[in-house]
């Protein structure tokens, strides 16, 4: 069954239009929330006047930011609604709750906010200057987890240093050196479904959240940690999710929806992003400024690598610290280099704050590293494929963090490169002119990716057996469009030697019914889930 093409378990519902996403769920009696967002990237909030907004019929509540309520997975640095000042254009400064979306927007447009603009930090290189405006003046006071090292009185939320060998020796042994700079701006995940959440607080205190999230269990964890809600009273539902790419990993709108429901006596409240709000108000793909210097001998042996990675985490750290740490651990790509120095920083700016994106920093830093490898190959006069093959990491070598490698950890990269050389017909050249109007070009890159998942993290599925011999498969992984749950069904069908159509998969996730699998990305799920039987 594995390796065969099968119909995805949710495909019929999707192609017939009957699949239900968060915004499609029944909303009878539901109130609607609308965000009031900042037009400034950095400004003091001097006053908020809600007088006219309250005159709109059907307005049930208007929320503004509160002191001392800070959230965040690694550093608690973000108020759910801005208080005292805003740190990025699009940051929520107030929330209107009304009987329907039209009334909520009408009232939100009437909320008057007085700002005092502040100097803006527009890039990581600006942010680390000694005289740069501080995005967070009180960085030293924030609560944080272990292994995160914010630097007070700077814009550095975290710094990870990697050092191996002796750089002085490495540069002395280098016959050829190259240095290159690369820059990637923050960008949007652009999932087809924009973010949406509903929240309700029942009379017995049970909190029910329904969210288009990749992290239902993290929503539950942070509601308990940041708002003091008892874990057993929190139920998070996640139906089908219309794309995520990491952008629906963070917890943002869920906090606001919960606060909105609390403000209206627990009534259900829906908060839905327009496309513009999804792009400027909710978390984005992290930006990066990278400087890479490489050295090698005349024979093409890499002797030294020096990297500075400045990650643009935006106004708040969220996943930025983890992303910059993951980049540091895999800073060179899969090459054997004896002398390495890397400084990987998570830097605050006045951009929308960043979160996970597919690749989790690896695609950005390794693109930069691989382009520098191409430049080095050209300068030393060597085939770029041969340069990589000559320096490919092997069993017996060590990583930039000096972890010893063996075959089960690192595989056989040289064999992969040789096979690729054959499949690409590399020897015919990298640039082949097909006609006057068409050129076929070939390139090569080698990458690796580390996991930032805790080694003690749980995983698994629940199986129930039906009288007719079929099996129900229940997994806490969220189906975001990658077909993950169909893959799990294929694995189970293969193991049980049965028809995949006899495996019934529950698409929706409910944190009361499903096992906690944390916030892993569905693309990785088949590799870390326990064997289903």
N, C-alpha and C positions, 0 to 999 in steps of 0.2 A: 504493500500500500504506500510506503514511503517512496517518493520519487515519481509517483503517478499524479496525473492531473485529475483533480476531483472538483466538483462544484463546491464553492464555499458555502458554509453552513448558513450564512445570513444573506446569500446572494438573491434568493427569490424575493425576500422582503424588500431588499434594496431596489431591485429592478422594477418591481411593481409599485413602488412608492409607499408601501405600508410600513416600512421600517420607522421606528419611533426614536427621535433624538430628544434631547432635554427640552427644547423649545416646542416640541410637538405634543408634549404630555398635557393632559387635561388641566385647565386653569380656572375651573368654576370657583368663584369666590376668592380668587387670588388677587392680591394687590400687586402693583408694579412700581419698581424703583428706577430712578433715572439719576445719573451722575452729573454733578456740576464739576467741571474740570478746569485746571489752570491754563491760561493763555501764556504764562511765563515759564521759562525754564528754571529760574531761580529768583525767588522773591519772598519778602516778608508778607504774611497775611495780617493786615492792619485791622480789618473789620469785615464782618459778614452780615449783611442786612437781608433778612428773609420776610420782611413785612409784606411786600407785594406778592410774593410766592404763596403766602398763607391765604391770600384772597381768592385764589383759584379754587373753585368748587371741587370737592373730592380729594383734596390733599389731606393725608392722614398723619404724616410725620415728616419732619425735616431734620436730618442728622448732620452734625458738623464734627470736626476732629476733637479728640479728647487727649489731655496730657497723660503721660505715663502708660499709655497702651501701645506697646511696641511689639511687633511680630517679626518672625524670621526663623528660618531653619538653622542657620549657623551663627548668624549675628542678629540679635533682636534690634534692628535699626529702623524699621519701617512702621509708621502708624497706618492702619487700614484706611483712614481718612486723614489728610494732611492737617497738622496742627502747628501753629506758629509760623511755619514757612513751607513753601513748595520747593521741590528739588528737581522737577522735570515738567516740561510742557505736556499737559494731559493728565497730570496727577489729580485724583479726586480731592475736592475740598469740601463738598457737601453732597448729600443724597436726599432726593425728594421721593416720598412714597405716596402714591395716589391710587385712585380706583381703577385707572386704565393707563396705558402707555402715553396716550395723547395728553391727558391732563398732567401726568408726571413731567413730561417734557416741557409743557407750557409753563408750569411752575418753576422748573429748573432754570429756564431761560430768564426768569424774573429774579433769581437770587443775585444780589449785588455784592461783589467781593472787591474790597479795596486792597491793592497790593503796593508794596514798595520794592521795585526791582533791585536785584543784587547782581554783582558781576557773575558771569556765566563761565563754567569750566566746560570746554567744548571737546577736549580730547585727552587721552591718557598722558601724552607728553606735556600738555598744559597742566594737568592735574598734579604731576610730581615735581613741578617747579617749587622752589622754596617759598616764593611769594604768591603761590596760587590761592585763590579764595577757597575756604573750607566748605565742603558740601555738608560735612557733619562735624560741628564744633564739639560735640559731646561724645566723640567716638570712644574715649577712655571709659565712659560710664556704662556702655552697652553690655548686656549679658551676652555670652557667647559659649559655644561648645569648645571642647578640647581640640587642639590641633588647628585652631584658627588664630592668627596673630595680627590683629589690627595695630596700626602704628598711630598712636594719638597725636593730634596736632598736625596731621597730614591727611591726604586723600587716599591713603593706602589701607584697604580693608584687610588684605592678607598678602603675605609674601612667602614664597617657597623657594628655597635655595638648593641647588644640586651641585655637588662638587666631587670630582673623581680625578685621581692622578695629579699631575703637576702642570699647570698651564704654561709656565715659563719653559719647561722642558718641551712641551708640545709645540710651541711656536718656534723654538730653536731648531726642532727637527723638521719643520715645514719648509719645503722648497717653494711651494706655491700657496698663496692665500687669496681668498675672496671674501667680500663682505657685501651684504645686501639688506635692504629695508623693505618691509611689506606692510600694507595697511588694509584692514577690512572694516568697513563701517558697520554699525549695528543694522540689523535688518529684521523683517517680519517673517514669522513662520508661514503666514498666509494659508492656514487650514481652511478648507471649504466651509466648515461650520464655525461660526464665531462663538466665543465663549458665552455660556449661559448657565445660570444656577437658580434654583428655587430653595427657599428655606422656610421651615415651619417649626414652631415650638408648641408642643401640645400641652394641655393642662397638667399632665403628670410630669412635665419637665423634659419629656423626650424631644430631642432635636432631630428633625428629619431634613437632610440636605440631599438634593438631587442635582448633580453637576456634570457638565461635559468635561470631565477631568481625567487625566491619566493617573491621578494619585488619590483615590478615594480614602485609602487608609491613612495617608498623610493629613488629609483634611480632618479626619477624626482625631489624630494625634495632636494636631495643633489647636483644634478647638478645645481640647482638654487642657493643654499646656498654657495657652494664652488667654482663654476665657473662663477657665475653671469649670467647664461642663464635665460631669461625670462620664467616663468613657462608655459605661454600659447604657447610658441614655442617649448616645449618639448613633444614628443610623445614616450612612451615606450610600445613596443609590447612584450608580452610573450606568445609563443605558448605552446604546451604541454611540460612539463618538466619531464625528465627521472629520477625522484628521487631527493630528496633534503635533508630531515632529519634535516633541519636547516642550512645546509652548504651553501645553495644558498640564505640565508637571507642577508648577507652583500653585500655591493657595493664595488667592487674592480676592476675587469677587465673592467667594464663599463666606469670608469674614464679614463683608459688607452686607450681604443678604441676611446673615444671621443677626447682625446688629439692627437691620431694618425690621425684621420680624419681631425682635425684642421690643422695638419702639412702638409697635402697633398691637401689643398684647399677645404676640405669638401667632398672629394670622399668617397664612402663607404669602410669601413675597417672591416675585420673580425679578431677576436682574439679568438683562440681556445686552450684550455689546453690539452696537452697529459695527460695520466694517472699519470705519474711521476710529472708533473707540478701541477696537481690537488691536489696531496698529499703533496707536500713540499712548493709550492708557494702560493696557496690559503688557506683561513682560515680553521682551524681544530676544532675538538672537544676538549673542554677545559680539562686541567688536574687538579688534586686536590690532596692535601695532607691534611689529616684530623686527628685531635686528639680529642677523645671523652672520657669524664669521667662521669660516672653515679653513683648515690647513691640511696639506698632504705632501707626501714625498713626490719626487719625479716619477716614481713607479705607480703612483696613485693610491698609496696607503694613507688613509686618514690618520692624522696625528693630533689634531686639536679641533674642538668645537666649542664656540662661545655663543650663547643665546641670551637675549633679553626679550621676554614676552610681557607686554603691557596689555592686560585684558580690560576692556571698557565695560565694567559691570553696571554702569549707569548710576542712578540716584541711590540704589540700595543693593546690598550684597547678594541676597537671595541665593542662587546657585553659583554665583561668580567665584566665590572662594574655592568651591569644590572643582569647578572647571579649571581654574588656574593651577590648582594642585595636580590635577590629572595631566595637564599639559607638561608640567615640570617633570613628572615621573617618566614620561615617554618623550622627552624633549628632543631626541636625536633621530627618531625613527630606528628601524631594526639594523643598526650598523655597529660594528666593533670599533670603538674609539677609546683609547686609553686615557685621554686627557679631556675632561668636560667641565664646563662651568655654565650654569644656567641660573638666571634670576627670573622667576615668574611671579608677576604681581597682579593682584585683583585691585583695580583702581576705580574710585568713585569719580563720576562726572555728572553733568546735569542733563544726561540723556535718559530716556525711559530705561527702567532697570531691566537687567538681563536675566535669562534663565537658560535651561538646557536647550540644546538644538542637536539634531542627529549628528553623531560623531563626537559630541561632548569635548570640544576643543581640538580633537585630533586632526580633523579635516583641515582646520585653519593652520595649525603650526606645522603639520607635515607637508602641506602644500608649500609653505614658505621654505621649509628645509629642503624639499625635493627640488624646488626651483634653484636654490643655492647649489645643490649638488650638480645640476645641469651646468651652471655657470663655472663650477670648479672643473668639471669634465672638459669643457671647452677650453679653459685656460691652460690645463695641463696637457691638452691634446689627446684625450682618451675617449673611447666610446663610452657614452653615459651608462649603457647597460653593463659594460665590463667594469666600470668604476664601482657600480653597486655590487656586482658579483664579487669583486675582489675584497670588499669591506663588509659583506653580508655577515650578520651575527650568526654564530653557530653554538652548538652545545660546548660547554667549557668556557665560553666567554661570560662576561657579566654585563648587566644593564647599567644605565647611568646612575642608578641608586646602589650599584655594586651587589645586586642580587645574582648569585651564581645560576647559570642556566644549564639545563639538560634537555634531552630530546623531547620529553613530554611537555616541556614548557615552551619551547621555541620552534619545534618542528625542523624543517630542512629547507631553509630559504634558498641556498644555492641551487638545489634541484628545481625549485619552483622557478627561479630565474632562467635556468637553462631550458626548461620546458616552455616557458613563455617565449623565449627567443625562437624556438622552433615554430610554435603556433603563430607567431607574428611574422614569420619569415623575415626576421630582423635584418639579415645580411643583405637584403635587396636595397636597403637604405631607409632613412627616416623620412625622406621627402620624395614622393613619386608623382611625377606629372602625368595625370591621366589624359588630359586634353588641354587646350588653350585656356579653358575656363574652370578646370577642376584639378585640385591637388590632394593627394592622400598623404597625411602626415602621421607619423608614429611617435609615441613618447612612452616613457616608462617611469613608474614610481613605486617605491616600496614603503608600506606603512604598517604600523602595528597599533594596537589599542589596548590600554589597560582598563581594568574594571575598578570603579570607585565604590562598589557595593561592599558593605560590611561583611567580613568573613563569617560572622555568626547569624547572618540574615536567614530567615525562614523562607521556604517555598514549598509548593506541592499542589495537588488537586484533590478533590473529593469525588469518589465514584459511588454511585448507587446502582444496584442490579435490579432490573425489572423482571416480572414473571415470564415475559415473552423472550427473555434472553438478551434484550438490548441493554445498553448501559447509559446512564446519565452522567455526564462529565461537567463538573462545576469547578471553575477556576477563578481566582481573584484577579487575574490579568484582564486589563481593559482592552476590548476590541476597538482599535482606532482606525481600522481600515486595512491593516496589514495581513489579515487572514490568519492571525496567530491561533485562534481557537480551532480553526479547521486543521491547522498543522497538528495541534494537540490531539484532535480526533484521529488523524492519520497515524500518529505514533501509537495511540491506544489500539486502534484497529490492527496495526501490524503486530503488536505484542500479543493481542488476544486471538489473532488469526480469524478475524471476522470482517464482515462488510462494514465500511465506514458509515453507511446509511443507518446502521444499527447503533451508532454512537450519537446520542442526543446531547447537544451542547447548549448550556444556558449562556446567553450573550450578556445579559445585564449582570452588573456586580452589585452586591449588597453586603456591606461590611459586617452585618450581623450574621449572615449566612455563609460567607466565604472566608477562606484562610487569608491571613495578612501576607501579602507578597511585597509590601513596601511600595516603592515608586519606580520600579524597573520599567524599562521601555519594552513594549511588546515585541519588537524585532529580536530581542535577546531571549525571549521567554523559553523557546524550545531547548535552549542550551543550559538553563539553570533550574528548570522545574525538576522536582524529584521524579523518578520513574513512576508512572501512574499505576503500576501494579507489580 
